[in-house]
Amino acid sequence: MAELQPAKAVLPKKYSRHTHSPGHRLDRHSGKNQTESKEGKARMQTFTAGWKFLEGLRWRDGRFWAVDCFGGKVIAVTPQGNAETILAHDTTVSSIGWLPEGELVIVAMHDSQLLKLDASGLQHFADLSSAQRGIPNDMVTDAFGRSYIGTMGFDVQGGAPFAPGAILRVDPDGSVHIAADDLLFPNGMTFLDDGQTLVVAETFGQRLTSFRVESDGGLTDRSIWASFGPPIRDSDLPDFVPAMVFGPDGITANAEGNVWVCDPFGRKATVLGLRLNQSQKATAAARLTAERKFRASLS
């Protein structure tokens, strides 16, 4: 296990001054960073660049937060594109969350550790390897300080045979519990209904799965919230990726209780939910129908 390097940590505003990283700014006067959809209804723009692999995007205190997974960094970026490196670590990190007192928690993937950054520096918070459910990945933390962490189940990049993953729950005392098992590569997670429902993206399951969050943090009443295609139980990426209809990865809920979900394989994002208006429902359905037709044309 790699040694922690507390001295590398740059603490948030609550604990110290910001240190800005120059060179990662959005050029708002250049059309090169903006892309408009064919329908003319949506526009994408790049507001930060130069990182190795960004994951776990969050919005907090007026900034977008993310992890530079392979760069071992936690960053925060203003809407104007000003970036700050909050933490530089010497191993792969995959997701972040905040405890009730504002402490930052970070998943160290290959160390199988949950780390905590507070006024005293960076420290171990929980040993995730004790659950024996594979490499930890994405995470969401609730208002009570409970962190829900998805595990891959198997080493995808290392060519390991397929195995289902799980959702681990780390309580405020650092104890680790298996909250849900037999998930097909659990990835992004979000809360609905004021924290009473947890939705997880099962990437290989090609679906979103929901759970009721009990008062003790337990997950019950498992059900399929949205389904995009047949489940995949295979570890051969070149074989199954072309056949995927929609592989959900990062997700987040909006104020209306709908879920935005991205598909990195198809390089697209869409919004789904029971509270969509008729126009939004038609747009979401049209996107999925078009994607299915496109996939069928390749076979």
Protein Blocks (a to p, Z undefined) as FASTA:
>chain_A
ZZddfklpccdfklmccdddehiacdfkbcklpccdfkopaccddfbehifbdghiacee
hiacdddfknopacdddfkopacdfbdcfbdcfbdcddfkopacdddfklopacdddfko
ccdfbdfklnonojafbdcddfkopacdddehiafknopacdddddddddfkopacdfbg
hiehiabdddeehhpaccdddfklopacdddddfkopaehiacfbdfbdcdddfblklmm
mmpmbdcfbdcddfkopacdddfklopaddddjkbcfklmmmmmmmmmmmmmmmmmmZZ
